[in-house]
Amino acid sequence: MSAIRPAPAIVRDLGRADYEPVFAAMRAFTDAREPGTPDELWVVEHAPVYTLGLGADPAHVLAPHGIPVVQTDRGGEVTFHGPGQVVIYLLIDLRRQKPGGKLYARQFVTKIEQAIIDVLAAYNLAGVRIEGAPGIYMADGPKQGAKIAALGLKVRGNGCTYHGVSLNVAMDLSPFTWINPCGYAGLETVDMKSVGVDAALADVQTDLARALVMQLATMNSPASTQQPQSSPQGHAAI
């Protein structure tokens, strides 16, 4: 008998929202999950905020310029969220994606990264993975090695995830220069507009949500076998 595939994740559009209430809602949703709770993707555009991962060094926030700094429980270092950026939170029960046991987090990350790569390709942009560095970077052109998408997750011991991914579309990129992005001085951050693509935020939100749903629907199949490159601009893993 073939395994029963889980239903596609429910996609919810939260519009523009402050970070902290959404962070609290993600934790509350995950606390209340039951074995039959449907998975969800939350699409949101945040007001300006810096978020710190569990292992983040606050010293990497060089000059916040009045932007709130929020400690979170995701992995990773410091990043910035703001208007003009697609943020999608993945509230997923990894256990139900793999008969007989929970899915490995690395495979989950690979699927998320592939969704971003596929969306960028649809806009004629080449994105690339960096070995040991979650997120997506420009694969070629004058901005080769610059980061265009970030990834940070919380995977609880029961296999339930929250936090997610951000893709820069058309932002004020200045706040990235007021931190050491992902803990590394000099790591350049770009958006789709700065590499030549004018796209409506709503369109990219829809495209990325759809790509993530497709990747999650084939969770037990490997993502395409793009080989990771070495760390960008000489930086180590993020």
ROMI-946445 format. One record per residue (C-alpha): x, y, z. Coordinates in steps of 0.5 Angstrom, whole numbers, plus 500, padded with zeros to 3 digits. Layout:
REM residues N
XYZ
...
//
This chain:
REM residues 238
500500500
503507498
504512503
498517504
501524502
500530507
495535505
498542502
500547507
495552508
498559505
496565509
497572507
498577514
499583510
504588513
505587520
510588526
515583528
514581535
506579535
508575529
513571532
509570538
503568534
508563531
510560538
503560540
501556534
506551534
505550542
498548540
499544534
496537534
498531530
492533525
494540525
495542518
501545516
501553514
506558511
505565513
506571508
508577511
512584510
515587516
516594519
523595519
527590525
533587526
532580529
538576533
538568532
540564539
547564538
548571535
553576538
549583539
556587537
554585530
549590530
553596529
548602529
541600529
539607528
533607532
530600528
528595534
533589535
529583537
532577540
529570537
529563538
531561531
538559528
543564525
546571527
543578526
539580520
534585517
527585515
523591512
518593507
520591500
522584502
518577502
518574508
515567509
514563515
514555515
510552520
511545518
511538522
517534519
514528522
508527517
513528511
517522512
513515513
517512519
520518522
521525522
525529516
532531516
532538517
538539512
533536507
528541509
533547508
535544501
528544499
527551501
533554498
531550491
524554492
528561492
533559486
527557482
523563483
529567482
530563475
523565473
526572473
532571469
536571476
541566478
542564485
546559488
547555495
554556499
556550502
555551510
552558509
544557509
541562504
542564497
547568493
548571487
551566482
554571477
554578474
557584478
554582485
556575484
557572492
552578494
546575499
539576496
535571501
536569508
534563512
533561519
529556522
527553529
526546529
523543536
524536538
518534536
519536529
515542528
518548525
517555525
521562523
523561515
526565509
526572507
527574499
529581498
525584492
526592492
528595499
532600502
538596503
542601508
540598514
544592512
550596512
549598519
550591521
555585520
550581516
550574519
555576523
560577517
563584516
563586509
558581507
554585501
546584501
542586495
535585492
532584486
531591484
539592485
541587480
536589475
529586476
523591477
518586480
512587484
512585491
505581491
508577485
514575488
510573495
505569490
511566486
515564492
509561496
507557490
514554490
515552497
508549497
511545491
517543494
514541500
509537496
515533494
518533500
521525500
524527493
531530492
531537490
535539484
542537484
546544484
553543487
554548493
560553491
565556496
563561501
562568498
567573498
571569503
566568508
565562512
559559514
553563516
//
